[in-house]
Amino acid sequence: MAMDRRQQIIDAATNSFSLYGYKATTIDQVAKLANVGKGTIYTFFKNKEQLFDEIINSLIKEMKVVANEAVNPADSFYENVHRALYRLLEFRKRHQLTIKLSQEARDIGTPAVLEVMDKLESAILSSIKERVIQAVEKGEIKECDPEITAFIMMKLYIALIFDWEKKNEPLEKEKISELFEFYIFRGLSQ
C-alpha cells in the first residue's frame, strides 16, 4: 500500500512537472493530482526538490535502457552510436517532461531545471564516452579523447535534429546518418 501511494505521488508529480514545469509545480498541486494529503507526500519526500530528483533519476535510468537497447554487439561502433543517439534524442523530443523542462530552462532559466538538464546531458555523454572507449580498445576507431569525442558527437546530433529544424525542413533519419558518417567518420579531407 505504501509503495502504491509513493508511486501515485511520483506519477502525479511527473504529470504536474510535465504540464506546468518545475517552477510552477507546488506540493499542493501534486497532492491534489495524487488525491492524497500534503502530509502523505512529506512521508515519502522531504520537499519538492527531492521528489523532482527521484523523477529525474528514473528518467535517466529509462534513457539508459533506451540507449542500451539500441546497441547490437554484432554492429559497428558507428551503427550503434548512431542508433543510440538517435533513439535518445527522439526519446527526449517525445517525452513530455523533457520537453517542458527544456522550455523552462530556455525561457526562464530556473536553476533547479538547468541543473537537471545538465544531469541528463551528462548521463548521455557518459554513455557515449563508454562506447568510444570500447571502440578505441577494439581498434574500430582511432585513438582520441573519449570525452571530447562524445561531446562532439552529441552536439552534432542535437544540431542536426533540433537546431536545423528551426529554419529548415526536418532531415530524414537516413540523411542524418549520412551526414554524421560524413563529418565524424570520413571527414572533409580528400
Protein Blocks (a to p, Z undefined) as FASTA:
>chain_A
ZZmmmmmmmmmmmmmmmmnommlpcfklmmmmnopafklmmmmpmblmlmmmmmmmmmmm
mmmmmmmmmpcfkbcfklmmmmmmmmmmmmmmmmmklmmmmmmmmmnopaklmmmmmmmm
mmmmmmmmmmmmmmmmnopaccddfklmmmmmmmmmmmmmmmmmmmmccddfklmmmmmm
mmmmnomaZZ
